[in-house]
Amino acid sequence: MNYQLLIDDSAPLIEFTRVYLALFYTFVAGFYTFRIIYKNRTTPSGVIFPGEKYCTSWWNHAAFKFFRAAIWLVCVVRVFVPSADNYLGMFTAFNGWPGVMFGNILLTAGFALSMLVHFNMASLWRSGIDPNGPEQLKTTGLYSYSRNPMYVGVAAAQIGFFLALPCVFSLVCLLIGLYALYRQITVEETHLAERFNNDYFKYKRNVPRWL
């Protein structure tokens, strides 16, 4: 395969993606910032529960906050300093239009799914483990197909980011992100099992963790 020809043909899409990623992650940051501010004002107990310092959930929250900020910063810097790509460890052979295009689509679809679940959960939504909640076990809608539809969306977006910007930086973000998701799901499942007992175990038997 002529990789150089594939890359040359992909140049317009790659430049579009450079700008798109910066705008996308700026929107994501703004969306969650304003949603959390709004939720905290309307929910007396708050909606962010990282857990006790240095516990598994705390580390997961810390990792997500760090990498969200790092990804946003890198994507914005790339728009104004294209030569920054030289320091990201680009996987040139994978930087062709099919992968980049699919990455953009998967990234967008994953975030859209996460947003859909976020709004669907309404007052039940929390980031982390609320020691006094949830008040009910969510098993309807998308939760009848997956026990973690929001995390499915997050994982899809993480994979999409790697495909849209194939490099060492995005690969590290992907691997750590997927590991953090797995660990967070594990501690949340333990909490739900303790809170809902047989109802959760029955739900767990009938609905897959992912898809």
Long-range contacts (C-beta under 8 A, 24 or more apart in sequence): 3-92, 3-93, 3-96, 6-96, 6-97, 7-92, 7-95, 7-96, 9-96, 9-97, 10-95, 10-96, 10-97, 10-100, 13-97, 13-100, 13-101, 14-95, 14-97, 14-100, 17-100, 17-103, 17-104, 17-164, 17-165, 18-78, 18-79, 18-82, 19-79, 20-104, 21-75, 21-78, 21-161, 21-164, 21-165, 22-75, 22-76, 22-78, 22-79, 24-75, 24-107, 24-108, 24-111, 25-68, 25-71, 25-72, 25-75, 25-76, 26-72, 26-76, 28-68, 28-72, 28-111, 29-68, 29-72, 31-115, 35-118, 36-127, 39-125, 43-123, 45-130, 45-132, 45-133, 47-125, 47-126, 47-127, 48-126, 48-127, 48-128, 49-126, 49-127, 49-128, 49-129, 49-130, 49-131, 50-127, 50-128, 51-128, 51-129, 56-183, 56-184, 56-186, 56-187, 57-128, 57-129, 57-184, 57-187, 59-180, 59-183, 60-180, 60-183, 60-184, 60-187, 61-127, 61-128, 63-176, 63-177, 63-180, 64-177, 64-180, 67-173, 67-176, 67-177, 70-173, 71-161, 71-173, 74-169, 75-165, 85-167, 88-165, 88-167, 88-168, 88-169, 88-170, 89-167, 89-168, 89-169, 90-166, 90-167, 91-166, 91-167, 91-168, 91-171, 94-163, 94-166, 95-166, 99-163, 99-166, 100-163, 100-164, 100-166, 102-160, 102-163, 103-159, 103-160, 103-161, 103-162, 103-163, 103-164, 103-165, 103-166, 104-160, 104-164, 105-160, 106-156, 106-157, 106-159, 106-160, 106-163, 107-156, 107-157, 107-160, 107-161, 107-163, 107-164, 108-160, 109-153, 109-156, 109-160, 110-152, 110-153, 110-154, 110-155, 110-156, 110-157, 110-158, 110-159, 110-160, 111-153, 111-157, 112-153, 113-149, 113-150, 113-152, 113-153, 113-156, 114-150, 114-153, 114-154, 114-157, 115-153, 116-142, 116-153, 117-142, 117-149, 117-150, 117-153, 118-150, 121-150, 129-187, 129-188, 129-191, 134-195, 137-192, 137-196, 137-199, 137-200, 137-203, 139-203, 139-207, 143-207, 144-207, 145-207, 145-211, 146-207, 146-208, 146-209, 146-210, 146-211, 147-189, 147-203, 147-204, 147-207, 147-208, 147-209, 148-185, 148-209, 148-210, 151-181, 151-184, 151-185, 151-210, 152-210, 152-211, 154-181, 155-181, 155-210, 185-209
